Amino acid sequence: MVELTGMAAAALHRAVVRREVTAREVVDAHIAQIERVNAAINAVVVRRFAEARREADALDTALARGEADGALSGVPITVKESFDLEGFASTAGLTARAQTRARQDAVAVARLRAAGAIVLGKTNVPTLLLANESDNPLYGRTSNPWDTSRAPGGSSGGEAAIIAAGGSPLGLGSDIGGSVRLPAHACGIHSLKPGSGIVPLEGHLQFSVATPALRIAVGPLARSVTDLALAMSVLAGASARVRNGIAGLRIGFFTDNGVITPSPAVRRAVREAAAALAARGAHVDEWQPPDSEEAWDLYVRLMYADGMAKAREALRGSQVDLRTRQLVDPGAMPPALLEWSGAMMALAGQRHFAKAIARLRRLDDAGLAEVLAQRDACRRRFLDSLELARLDAIVCPPDALPALPHGSSPYLADALSYCALFNLLDMPAGVVSTTHVAPGEESDRGSSIDGVVMAASWAERGSAGLPVGVQVAARESREDVVLAVMRALEPDTMLFPPARP
């Protein structure tokens, strides 16, 4: 059982189609693992076990007749709760949607199932998919299998947690600001955010963004980079490119974007990745992206463009947790009150909070047009910088911190700026887990009265042993370059929590 739940999706597929093991045995092993770990981590919140067993039996019968040759035949998977799955609710944690039932699968789910994947269930998310934690009033809180006092990231946190814990070899997530990459980093697995539109979004819930300037991307999570590529061959179809090797690629790296300094282990992971890529034949140079703080400012302004009115409307009739209120309610504050609050924060030495408050104003049509023009100019400068340095790819932190303690995400939004950059620019990006926080390198932050710096120091305390990932980004439509660089950085053996929950 443990052997099957430790295998990659591609290896499981080969074993099933060669009839070295039955699809039913594979499904039963993963169901047993979910039942064993889920009490501790609460990752799988919608179970589809009976249906999965029937589908596995049907596949074994087809294989015995020499039929069934899908690219994922026999592979058990899980999907993020926000994707429609026929006959089951899609809620994004909203209690008012608990009794809804999807009439058909989301397009991405349908593609995976058509390739032979067997869905075991759906995994937990934060309310409205809005936090770097996965906790909501309907399904409760998901914990990180490496340390249950910490969050698994968000918003695809339940997905990353169950993959890390061995309950699923492959999962489906979505990403508008790091939502497949942040959980991969926090849970010690790998993930890919393709460019928006590469994988169809139909059948995925959308509540929080009133402008199309920030588009949700659909992407896979797994313990193997090869499995990410396999999933993309199904999800993206004929548009999926393949690149072998990194020799000759020009890669830039940076360890600090100037918004918030990453933890020592995160910086070390990037430097080690740069050295490893150079040793494998890539041309690697340190490089600093232009306008990082402006890019983060523009991203948040676009997220709050409607003052979170769409999000507040979606919350009506549902129980709402404090963290969600902290995220959506400031968008409704009068501009004068926001300005006064920001000034008070600045006077109190709260530099990060003061800047955050300044970004939360609702935009009228003229204001939105101005921010979009600034976004386009920022993107041009970024691409010009890539051209000047002749870079094919970028290696950088995915997050400023390792897995966060439960409840701390509202105070550490700036840590997301590393992932959000590539959503703002709509560039493909992935996270490959490469190392762990070593004893003695948890933190090197000096003392400060700034609340964000204090929260970061608190999050770093006791983080030794937690997994750390590296983010890889590339030019538009070059998901193949991202995957090739990630494959070059992937550890020889899969990472599992020292003692699975």
Secondary structure, 3 states (H helix, E strand, C coil): CHHHHCCCHHHHHHHHHCCCCCHHHHHHHHHHHHHHHHHHHCCEEEECHHHHHHHHHHHHHHHHCCCCCCCCCCCEEEEECCECCCCCCCCCCCHHHCCCCCCCCCHHHHHHHHCCCEEEEEECCCHHHCCCCCEECCCEECCECCECCECCCCCCHHHHHHHHCCCCCEEEEEECCCCCHHHHHHHCCEEEECCCCCCCCCCECCCCCCCCCCCCEEEEEECCHHHHHHHHHHHCHHHCCCCCCCCCCEEEECCCCCCCCCCHHHHHHHHHHHHHHHHCCCEEEECCCCCHHHHHHHHHHHHCCCCCHHHHHHHCCCCCCHHHHHHHHHHHCCHHHHHHHHHHHHHCCCHHHHHHHHCCCCCCHHHHHHHHHHHHHHHHHHHHHHHHHCCCEEEECCCCCCCCECCCHHHCHHHHHHHHHHHHCCCCEEEEEEEECCCCCCCCCCCCCCHHHHHHHHHHCCCCCCEEEEEEEECCCCHHHHHHHHHHHCCCCCCCCCCCC
